[in-house]
């Protein structure tokens, strides 16, 4: 059996699956249930010092669904915890005492002054928590008060507050980054400059998911009005993966540990984040959709995958895809592939034909009896047909080997021009010579 034990910043947990700071980690009852279900750690819902935090007593979530009513994304307008600080601290202390083998990280958000940070860090340290996570990501409610993403969008503020935190606690400091920024590397660099032990990302994306066309107000609607909120769930995973990879492959950020967040629902999602450099992962929407026991599927799935691959530790996955994450100009322009249709799997729905004929390269033919075939001389291997086909593996992309003639261009497939700067089609290549 593969060893799923995680060691993130010296914080050991039985697996790399942590619950993110969110409604599921708001109180002792939830966290105990989470640990009993098998979660390796939690990030306790964000604590603050503002006594006027009051959450709405109405709908807090907007939603985006797929055609089968599967939840693809949530828009959340809930603020940080509205429970008393001392109650939270006491519960954190008791849970950590009873589950010493689980990671207990506490999320924090207070104003940009050193004194409040010193005060709350001392309080959290007394609970025996393993680390703190500075919430510089929340895009709604708190950002209007000069906290959350209002800090996370200003690298100078990130560095300043991170320095304060590092100066006032012995605990590891994780900085949670907002995705509501042009270049995620800038805030990550600021966190590193401030002495952060790690970064976590992404926090939620500023959003309005829908508009009620009877009330003419954004959803969720509170007494006739709505507000922007934080978007999360499976729909944000591609954005999160890219941002994690941007940090992992930046030469100036090498060695900065990353906790990956954003749409993780399955063990495969988690493995993808780790392959792009995340040392562990945090999950929220999946638990809110399916309950805490979903972690058991994640554990068994990741364990089986690692056994199949011969991996003995999750560390063997971390960063494994980073060397293959490149920029467009470094892609091999002589690589050639063609679509192939498995006639035994084809259900003759015609989606591939319609998509290719109307919006792509007219590379799929349809016979009178609805047999679909690929016209190799027109196929550019864009793989749109693969993505619109409802039958898994019915259409695949098959690479041509060097020496074969590409029927579309009449050119012989040549081996490996990996860099545009040396490619014969590049006018600058000859000049450079």
N, C-alpha and C positions, 0 to 999 in steps of 0.2 A: 504494500500500500504506500502511495506517495505521502510524504510528510507535508501537511498543509500549514504547519506552524509558521507564524509570521513574526518577524522581528523588525519593527518599524521605529527607528530612533531609539532602539533599545527597549521599546515597549513590546513585550511578548504577548501574543494572543494565539489561541488554538487554530485560527484560520485567518485569512486576510480580509474577511468580510465584516466591515463595521457598518453600523447604522449612522447615517449622517445627522447632523444637528437639524431637527425638524420636529413637527408634532409627535412622531413616534417615540421621541426621546425626552418628552416633556416632564416626565415624573417617574417616581420609583416603580409604580405598578407596571408601567409599560416596559421599563428597562429590565426588570426582573423576568417578565414574560419573554422578552427578547433573548436574554441569556439562557433561559431554560430551553428555548427553541434551538439554540446553537450558535447565535451570533458571536463573533470573536471579540467584538468591542462596540462601543457606542461613543458618539460625540453628543454630550448632553445639550439639550436645546439652549440656545443663547441666553445667557444671564446678563442683566444690566443693573444699573442703579437708579434709573428713572422711575419714581413711584407712580407716574401717571400713564404707564403702559396699560392700555385697555383695548382688548381685541373686540371686534364686532360680534354682536349676538345675532348673526345672520349668515348667509352663505359666505364661505371663505375661499371657495375654489371654482374656477372656470375650467372647462375641459375641452379637449379635442379628441374625437373618436375616429377610429378606422371604420370601414364599411361594415364590419362585423360587430360594431359597438365595443371593440377592444380599445382600452384607454391608451392613447398615444402621448398625451401631454396634459399637465395640470397647470393652471395659473393660480397662484397662491397669494392672498392678500393678508395672511396672518402675520402678526408682528412677533418680536421676541417674546420670551415667557412673560406672562402677566401674573405669575405666582410669586409670592414673597421670596426674596433672596435667601433669607435664613432657612426657609423650608426646603428650597432646592439644595442648599449646601448640606443640610443634615441628611437628606435623602441620598445625595451623592456619596457621602461618607459611609452610610450604612450599606449601600449596594456594593461599593468597592471592598468593604470589609468582608462581605459574604461571597464575593466573586473575585478573589485576588488574582486569578489566572486570566481575567478578561481585561481588555484595554478600556480605560475610563478617561476620556478626554472631555474637557469642558469648554464650550464655546462662549466667548465673551464679546460684549460690545458696550463701550462706555464713551463719553465725550473725549475729544482730542486734548486732554490735559493730563499731565503725568500723575497728579495726585489721585484721581479716580482709578487709574490703572494700578497704581501701587496698592491702593486699598483693596480692590477686588482680587488682585492676584494673591495677596496674603491670605485672604479668606479661602480661596480655592485651594491653595497649597495645604492648608490645614485639613482638607478633606481626605488627603492621600491620593488625589487624582494623579494620573500618569503624565498628563500634558494639558496644555491649553491651546485652543484654536481661536485666533483673532478673526472675528467676522468682519471682513472688509468687503462683503459681497452683496448683502441684502439690498435689492433695488427699490423697495417700496416702504413707505411709512417711516422707517428709520433714516433713510437717506435724506428725507425732507428735514430731519432734525440734525443733519450734519454728521451722521454716522453711516455705517454700512458702506454701500457703494460710493457714497460721497467721499469717503476716505480712499476706497479702493481704486478710484479713478484718478487719483493724484499720487504719483510715485513718491514725491517728497513727503507726503503725509504717511504713506506706508512705512517708509524707512524710519521716520521719526517715532511713530508709535511702536514699531517693532523694537527699536532701541530701548524705549522705555520698558517694554515688557521684559526684554532680556536682562535689563539692569535690576529688575525688581522681582525676579523669581528664579528658582533653581530648576523649575520644570521645563521640559522641551517646549518650544514655541512654534506652532504651526500657523502659517498665515493663509487664510482662505481668500482666494482671489475672485474678483468679479469678472464675468465674461463681457460685461458691457463696456468694452474698451477696444481700441483699434488693434493694438499689438500687445498680446498677453506677456511677452517677454519683458516689457518695461516694468510692470508692477512686480513681476517675479524677481527681476534684478534688484529692485528697490528692497524687497523683502530680504533677499540675500545680503545686500549691503547693510541692512539693519541688524543682521545677525540671526535671522530666522533659521530654525533647525530644519524646516520643511515648508512646502506650500501645499495647499489642497485646492482643487479646482475640478469643475467649475461650480460657482454658485449659480443662482437662477438668472434667467435672461429676462430683462424688462419686457413686458408684453401686455397686450390685451387680446384675449383669445377669441372673443365673439361679442356681438352686439345684439341685445334684445330688440327685435324690430317692432314690437308692440309698445314697449316703454321707451324705445330709443335711448338706451343706456347700456354701457358695457356690462358684461357678465363677469363675475357674480354681481348682482344688483342689490344694493342696500337702500331700501326706502326710496327707490326711484333714481338712484345714482350709482355709478360704478367708478373704479379706479384701476390704474395700471398695477400689475403685480409681477411676481416672479415665476417664470415658466420653467418647468422641469418635466422629467419623464423620458420615455424612449425617444421622443422626437428630438431631444437636444443632444443625444449621444454623438452624432457626427461632429458637432461643434466642439464638444468636450474632448473627443479623441484628438482632433487637430491641435487644440490648445495644449494638451498634455505633450503631444509630440513636438510642438514648437519649443517647449521648454527643454525636453529631453535631448534634443539634437542641437541646442545652442551651445557653442563652445564656451561661452562665458558663464553658462549655468550648469555645466557638467558637474555632477556630484550633489546637486540640490535635490534631496528626496521629494517625491511627489505622491500625494494621496489622491487617487483618481475618483472623480464624482461626475455623474451626468448620464442618466438614463440606463443605468445598469440594472438589468432584469434577469439575466441568466448567467451561468458560469462562463459561457462563451464571451459575453460582454465584458466580464471581469478579466478574463484572460487577455482580451484585446487591449484593455487599458494597461495591464501589466506588461504586455509585450512592447507597448510604446513608452514604457519607462515608469509607470506607477508602481510604487512599492507595495501598496495595498489599495483597496477600494472602499468607498462609502456609498451606501444605498439608502434611498428614501421612498420614491414613488412606488417601486415594486412592492415594498412592504405595505404601503398604504393601500395598494390595489389587491394584493393576494394574502396579506397577513404575514406574521413573522416566520411561519414555518417554510416560507419559500427559500430560506437560507439552506435548508436541508437538501433541496435540489441543487443549489449552487455548490455545496460541499461535495455531494456525491458526483456531480458532473465534472467538476474540476479534478477531483481525485482520479476518476476513470480516464480522463484525457491525459493526465500526467503519467499514469501507468502505461497507457498506449504509446506515449512518446518516449518512455523511459526516463522521465524526469523524476528525481527523488526529492526535490525541494522547489517551492514556488520561486525561489531566487533564480532558478534556471530559466524562468520565463521572463523575468523583469528585464526590459530593455532589449529583448532579443530581436524585435522588429525595427529598432531605431536605425541601424546601419542601412536598412533597405527603404527608409523613409527619405525620399529625395525631393529635389525641385524638378520642375518640368524639363528644364534645359539639359538635364543629365539623363533623360530617358533614352533608351536605344531606339532610334528612328528606323532601324532596319529590321526590327522585330515585326513579324507578320503572322497574323492568325486569321482563321475563317470560322464562321458559324457553322455548326452541324446540327441537324434536326434528327432526333431519334423517332422514327416513324411508329415504333411500337408504343411509345409513350404519348405521342401526339393525340390530342382529343379533338383536333380540327376546329378549334374555336376561332382561329383566324386573327388573333390579336397581333401576332408577330407580323403577319402580312400587312394589316392595316397600319401599324406603327411604322413599319419600314417604308411602305409605299407612299404614305402621306407625309411623313415627317423626317425620313432619313434618306437612304440611298437606293431605294427600289431594287434591293438585292434579294428579295424573296418572291418566288413564283408560286402561283396558285393554279392547280389544274382544274378541269371541269368537275372532277369528283372530289375537290377540296383536299388534295394532297399538296402539302407545302414543301418547297425545296429551296435551297440556297443557291443563288447565282454567284459563284465564286468570283467571276470577273467584275462584279459590282460591289461585293462585300468588303467593307473597310474595317470590319471587326469592332464596330462601335459598341457592341453587345446590348443595344437597346432591346433587341428581340429576347435576349436572355432575361432581362429585367421585367418585361411585360408578360412573359409566358407564365400562366398559372400553375404549370406542372414542373416541379423541381427536377432538374437535370434533363429535361426534354430537349432543351437547346443548350449546347455547350460551345465554348470557343476552343479550337484546336490550333496549336502553333505549328507553323510550317518550319521545316528544318533547313539549315543553310544548304544551298545547292539547288533547292526547289525553285521553280519559276512561279512568281506571283502572277496568277492569271489576270489580275486587274491591271497591272502595269506592264507585264511582260518582262519584268526585271528578275534576275536571279537573286534569291534571298541571300544576302551576304552576312557573314558573321560579325556581330558585335561592334557597331559604332556606338559607344556608350556615351559619347559627349558631343553635343552639337558643335562645339568649337573645332572639332576635327572631322565633322561630317562633310562629305563631298558636295552636298546640296547647299552648304553654307557659303555664300559668296566671300565671307571674310576669311574662310579657311585658306584659300589660295593666296590671298594677300598676306596672311600671316606667315606663310611659307617663304 
